Amino acid sequence: MKLLVTGGAGFIGSNFVRYMVNKYPEYNIVNLDLLTYAGNLENLKDIENAANYKFVRGDIADREFINGLFQEEKFDYVLNFAAESHVDRSITDPGIFVQTNIQGTLALLDAAKTFGVTKYLQVSTDEVYGTLGETGYFTEDTPLAANSPYSASKAGADLLVRAYHETFGLPVNITRCSNNYGPYHFPEKLIPLMIINALHDKELPIYGDGLNIRDWLHVEDHCQAIDLVLHKGRNGEVYNVGGNNERTNIEIVKTILKHLNKPESLMKFVKDRPGHDRRYAIDATKLRTELGWSPKYNFDTGIEQTINWYLNNREWWENIISGEYQDYVKSQYGGRLGVE
């Protein structure tokens, strides 16, 4: 069994690669990543020499490269984690989001169709559904109503995946998750940014009034869910993955400050970003009832574990902040693509 995991050096992708390499030693895992700013091979240092793991550097939107890789490797399964994912960056530069998230997905779908993969799994986000009011939950039947260039690009990719199933009979699944947290989360995201700023006694910027609500999901629980969908998900179906841990942004920040014994005076409210969705909440009933999934972590234990991970792995995030990791990528890889 051979799996292609795209974006496997990113936050969720690297946690999934490690999960699969350790759980299924009989599987061969190929990790394809372009190593842009958020892709970090240090995330996978502990398994880089595993017998069932191989890293390939490449761009999912490069059709010639992708077709050659599929022809050579003969993948059974394709799991697409590769994406530009930071909402703020999508507001300032939407084009790269369309290129990677839509054009890249299209290139993968065409290759999956041409080379006859057993299943293509698209890892998506609850942000494609838009925003909720004070009550209610996103279900798999909620209409797509993206409000940012990022979420619009992910919604477009999801629709392409659906179209390739309906038009060409490609076996697919789509998973849509709530906000992930846990080890190896890139420092631009809310939880690691607040932890790192607090450790340096720097201001903690909070958008608007801080009352935007997200449903938080530990990345390990997300990995387990994707594993179940890959092996047991019904062909053509969408599965929502949610942690059932709704918290306001200000609650998250106060929790971090309390764990680190830092004063709340470090919090600073800043101008809200455009199109900032007010509330996300996932109904994961379908995943629970059909596939038997249940999360391992509640938020209290998960956030404590996450904070401790950042305390115990300072070198990892200090290298990112200083730019040392990107210097290493340039020196080791330059413009080269291919197997390493």
C-alpha positions as CSV (number, residue, x, y, z in Angstrom):
1,M,0.0,0.0,0.0
2,K,1.5,3.3,-1.0
3,L,0.2,6.7,0.2
4,L,0.9,10.2,-1.2
5,V,0.5,12.8,1.5
6,T,0.8,16.3,0.1
7,G,1.7,19.1,2.4
8,G,3.2,16.6,4.8
9,A,5.7,19.0,6.2
10,G,3.1,21.4,7.5
11,F,1.3,21.4,10.8
12,I,-1.6,19.0,10.3
13,G,0.2,17.1,7.5
14,S,3.3,16.3,9.5
15,N,1.3,15.1,12.5
16,F,-0.6,12.8,10.1
17,V,2.5,11.5,8.4
18,R,4.0,10.6,11.8
19,Y,0.7,9.0,12.9
20,M,0.6,6.8,9.7
21,V,4.3,5.9,9.6
22,N,4.1,4.7,13.2
23,K,0.7,3.0,13.0
24,Y,1.1,1.3,9.6
25,P,4.7,0.1,9.2
26,E,3.5,-2.0,6.2
27,Y,2.4,1.1,4.3
28,N,4.8,3.2,2.3
29,I,4.3,6.9,2.9
30,V,5.5,9.5,0.4
31,N,5.5,13.1,1.7
32,L,5.3,15.7,-1.0
33,D,5.9,19.3,0.1
34,L,7.2,22.4,-1.6
35,L,8.8,23.7,1.7
36,T,7.3,27.1,1.6
37,Y,7.6,29.2,4.7
38,A,5.2,27.0,6.8
39,G,6.6,23.7,5.6
40,N,9.2,22.4,8.1
41,L,11.1,19.1,7.9
42,E,12.1,19.6,11.5
43,N,8.5,18.5,12.2
44,L,9.4,15.0,11.1
45,K,13.0,14.7,12.3
46,D,12.1,11.7,14.5
47,I,10.9,9.6,11.6
48,E,13.1,10.9,8.7
49,N,15.0,7.6,8.5
50,A,12.0,5.3,8.9
51,A,12.0,2.5,6.3
52,N,8.4,3.2,5.2
53,Y,8.9,7.0,4.7
54,K,10.2,9.1,1.9
55,F,10.3,12.9,1.4
56,V,9.9,14.5,-2.1
57,R,10.1,18.2,-2.6
58,G,7.7,19.5,-5.2
59,D,4.8,21.8,-6.2
60,I,1.3,20.2,-6.5
61,A,0.4,22.8,-9.1
62,D,3.3,21.7,-11.4
63,R,1.4,19.3,-13.6
64,E,4.4,17.8,-15.4
65,F,6.1,17.1,-12.1
66,I,3.0,15.6,-10.5
67,N,2.3,13.3,-13.5
68,G,5.8,12.1,-13.4
69,L,5.6,11.4,-9.7
70,F,2.3,9.5,-10.1
71,Q,3.7,7.4,-13.0
72,E,6.8,6.5,-11.0
73,E,5.3,5.8,-7.6
74,K,2.0,4.2,-8.5
75,F,0.1,5.5,-5.5
76,D,-2.9,3.7,-4.0
77,Y,-4.2,6.6,-2.0
78,V,-3.8,10.4,-2.2
79,L,-4.4,12.7,0.8
80,N,-4.2,16.4,0.0
81,F,-3.2,18.5,3.0
82,A,-1.2,21.0,0.8
83,A,-2.7,24.4,1.0
84,E,-2.0,28.1,1.7
85,S,-4.0,28.4,4.9
86,H,-3.5,31.7,6.7
87,V,-6.5,33.9,6.3
88,D,-4.6,37.2,6.8
89,R,-2.2,36.3,4.0
90,S,-5.1,35.5,1.7
91,I,-6.4,39.1,2.2
92,T,-3.1,40.6,1.1
93,D,-2.3,38.1,-1.7
94,P,-5.3,36.0,-2.9
95,G,-3.6,34.8,-6.0
96,I,-1.2,32.3,-4.4
97,F,-4.2,30.8,-2.7
98,V,-6.0,30.2,-6.0
99,Q,-2.8,28.8,-7.5
100,T,-2.0,26.3,-4.7
101,N,-5.5,25.5,-3.3
102,I,-7.4,25.3,-6.6
103,Q,-4.9,24.8,-9.4
104,G,-2.9,22.4,-7.2
105,T,-6.0,20.4,-6.3
106,L,-7.0,20.2,-10.0
107,A,-3.5,18.9,-11.0
108,L,-3.8,16.2,-8.3
109,L,-7.3,15.2,-9.3
110,D,-6.3,14.8,-12.9
111,A,-3.3,12.7,-12.0
112,A,-5.5,10.6,-9.6
113,K,-8.0,10.0,-12.4
114,T,-5.3,9.2,-15.0
115,F,-3.4,6.8,-12.9
116,G,-6.4,5.1,-11.2
117,V,-5.9,5.7,-7.5
118,T,-8.0,3.7,-5.0
119,K,-9.1,6.9,-3.2
120,Y,-8.5,10.6,-3.2
121,L,-9.0,12.4,0.1
122,Q,-9.3,16.2,0.3
123,V,-8.5,17.7,3.7
124,S,-10.7,20.8,3.9
125,T,-11.9,23.3,6.5
126,D,-15.1,24.3,8.2
127,E,-14.4,27.9,7.0
128,V,-16.0,26.9,3.6
129,Y,-19.4,27.1,5.4
130,G,-19.1,30.7,6.3
131,T,-20.2,31.9,9.7
132,L,-22.8,31.0,12.3
133,G,-25.0,33.0,14.6
134,E,-25.2,32.4,18.4
135,T,-26.8,28.9,17.8
136,G,-26.6,26.1,15.4
137,Y,-23.9,23.9,13.9
138,F,-22.3,23.2,10.5
139,T,-23.4,19.9,9.1
140,E,-22.3,18.2,5.9
141,D,-25.4,19.6,4.2
142,T,-24.7,23.2,5.2
143,P,-24.4,25.3,2.0
144,L,-20.9,26.6,1.2
145,A,-20.7,30.3,1.9
146,A,-17.0,31.3,2.0
147,N,-16.2,34.8,3.3
148,S,-12.4,35.1,2.8
149,P,-10.2,34.5,-0.2
150,Y,-8.7,31.5,1.7
151,S,-12.0,29.9,2.4
152,A,-13.2,30.6,-1.1
153,S,-10.2,28.8,-2.5
154,K,-10.8,25.8,-0.3
155,A,-14.5,25.8,-1.2
156,G,-13.5,25.9,-4.9
157,A,-11.2,22.9,-4.4
158,D,-13.9,21.0,-2.6
159,L,-16.3,21.5,-5.5
160,L,-13.7,20.3,-7.9
161,V,-13.3,17.1,-5.8
162,R,-17.0,16.6,-5.8
163,A,-17.2,17.2,-9.6
164,Y,-14.5,14.6,-10.3
165,H,-16.5,12.1,-8.4
166,E,-19.8,12.9,-10.0
167,T,-18.4,13.4,-13.5
168,F,-15.6,10.9,-13.7
169,G,-16.4,8.4,-11.0
170,L,-13.2,9.2,-9.1
171,P,-13.4,7.6,-5.6
172,V,-13.1,10.5,-3.2
173,N,-13.8,11.8,0.3
174,I,-13.7,15.3,1.8
175,T,-13.1,16.0,5.4
176,R,-13.9,19.4,6.9
177,C,-12.3,20.1,10.3
178,S,-12.7,22.8,12.9
179,N,-9.6,24.8,14.2
180,N,-6.7,22.5,15.0
181,Y,-4.2,23.0,17.8
182,G,-1.3,20.9,19.1
183,P,2.5,20.4,18.5
184,Y,4.3,21.9,15.5
185,H,1.7,24.6,14.8
186,F,3.3,27.4,12.8
187,P,3.9,30.5,15.0
188,E,1.7,32.8,12.9
189,K,-1.4,31.0,14.2
190,L,-3.4,32.1,17.2
191,I,-2.4,29.6,19.9
192,P,1.4,29.4,19.2
193,L,1.6,33.1,18.6
194,M,0.0,33.9,21.9
195,I,2.2,31.4,23.7
196,I,5.4,32.7,22.2
197,N,4.5,36.4,22.7
198,A,3.6,35.8,26.3
199,L,6.9,34.0,26.9
200,H,8.6,37.1,25.6
201,D,6.3,39.5,27.6
202,K,5.2,41.0,24.3
203,E,1.7,42.3,23.5
204,L,-0.9,39.7,22.6
205,P,-2.9,41.2,19.7
206,I,-6.6,40.2,19.7
207,Y,-8.9,41.0,16.8
208,G,-12.0,43.1,17.4
209,D,-13.7,42.4,20.7
210,G,-12.1,39.0,21.1
211,L,-15.5,37.3,21.1
212,N,-15.2,35.4,17.8
213,I,-15.8,31.7,18.6
214,R,-14.0,28.7,17.2
215,D,-14.5,24.9,17.8
216,W,-11.0,23.6,18.8
217,L,-9.8,20.1,17.7
218,H,-6.6,18.5,18.8
219,V,-4.5,17.6,15.8
220,E,-4.0,14.0,16.9
221,D,-7.8,13.5,17.1
222,H,-8.0,15.0,13.6
223,C,-5.4,12.5,12.3
224,Q,-7.4,9.6,13.8
225,A,-10.5,10.9,12.0
226,I,-8.8,11.1,8.6
227,D,-7.4,7.6,9.1
228,L,-11.0,6.3,9.6
229,V,-12.3,8.2,6.6
230,L,-9.5,6.9,4.4
231,H,-10.2,3.3,5.3
232,K,-13.9,3.2,6.0
233,G,-15.5,6.4,4.6
234,R,-18.3,5.9,2.0
235,N,-17.2,6.8,-1.5
236,G,-18.2,10.4,-2.4
237,E,-19.1,11.5,1.1
238,V,-18.1,14.5,3.1
239,Y,-17.3,14.1,6.8
240,N,-17.1,16.9,9.3
241,V,-14.5,16.7,12.1
242,G,-15.1,18.8,15.2
243,G,-13.8,18.8,18.8
244,N,-17.0,20.1,20.4
245,N,-14.8,22.7,22.2
246,E,-16.2,26.1,21.5
247,R,-14.2,28.9,22.9
248,T,-13.9,32.7,22.3
249,N,-10.6,34.0,21.2
250,I,-10.3,35.9,24.4
251,E,-10.9,32.8,26.5
252,I,-8.1,31.1,24.6
253,V,-5.7,33.9,25.3
254,K,-6.7,34.1,29.0
255,T,-6.2,30.4,29.4
256,I,-2.7,30.6,27.9
257,L,-1.8,33.6,30.1
258,K,-3.0,31.7,33.2
259,H,-0.9,28.6,32.4
260,L,2.2,30.7,31.9
261,N,1.5,32.9,34.9
262,K,1.5,36.0,32.8
263,P,-0.7,39.1,33.4
264,E,-3.8,39.9,31.3
265,S,-2.4,43.4,30.8
266,L,-0.4,41.9,27.9
267,M,-3.6,41.6,25.9
268,K,-4.1,44.3,23.3
269,F,-7.3,44.6,21.2
270,V,-6.6,45.6,17.5
271,K,-8.6,46.4,14.5
272,D,-10.7,43.5,13.3
273,R,-9.7,41.9,10.0
274,P,-12.0,42.1,7.0
275,G,-14.6,39.3,6.7
276,H,-13.8,37.9,10.1
277,D,-16.4,35.1,10.7
278,R,-18.1,35.3,14.0
279,R,-18.6,31.7,15.0
280,Y,-17.8,28.2,13.8
281,A,-19.1,25.0,15.3
282,I,-19.1,21.6,13.9
283,D,-21.6,18.8,14.1
284,A,-19.5,15.6,13.8
285,T,-22.5,13.2,14.3
286,K,-22.0,11.5,10.9
287,L,-18.3,10.7,11.6
288,R,-19.2,9.5,15.1
289,T,-22.1,7.3,14.1
290,E,-20.9,5.9,10.8
291,L,-17.2,5.4,11.5
292,G,-17.1,5.2,15.3
293,W,-14.8,8.2,15.8
294,S,-14.5,10.0,19.2
295,P,-11.9,12.5,20.3
296,K,-9.2,11.5,22.8
297,Y,-8.6,15.1,24.1
298,N,-10.8,17.5,25.9
299,F,-9.7,21.1,25.5
300,D,-8.4,21.5,29.0
301,T,-6.0,18.6,28.8
302,G,-5.1,19.3,25.2
303,I,-4.2,23.0,25.6
304,E,-2.1,22.2,28.7
305,Q,-0.2,19.6,26.6
306,T,0.2,22.0,23.8
307,I,1.6,24.8,26.0
308,N,4.0,22.4,27.6
309,W,5.2,21.3,24.1
310,Y,6.1,24.8,23.2
311,L,7.9,25.3,26.5
312,N,9.9,22.1,25.9
313,N,10.6,22.7,22.2
314,R,11.9,26.3,22.2
315,E,14.6,25.5,19.6
316,W,12.0,24.4,17.1
317,W,10.1,27.7,17.1
318,E,13.1,29.9,17.7
319,N,14.7,28.6,14.5
320,I,11.5,29.5,12.6
321,I,11.3,33.0,14.1
322,S,14.9,33.8,13.5
323,G,14.7,32.5,9.9
324,E,17.3,29.9,10.4
325,Y,15.1,27.1,9.1
326,Q,14.4,28.9,5.8
327,D,18.1,29.6,5.4
328,Y,18.7,25.8,5.8
329,V,16.1,25.0,3.1
330,K,17.8,27.4,0.7
331,S,21.2,26.0,1.3
332,Q,20.1,22.3,1.1
333,Y,17.5,22.4,-1.6
334,G,17.9,25.7,-3.6
335,G,15.6,25.4,-6.6
336,R,15.8,21.6,-6.8
337,L,12.7,19.5,-6.8
338,G,12.5,15.7,-6.4
339,V,13.3,12.9,-4.0
340,E,15.6,13.6,-1.1
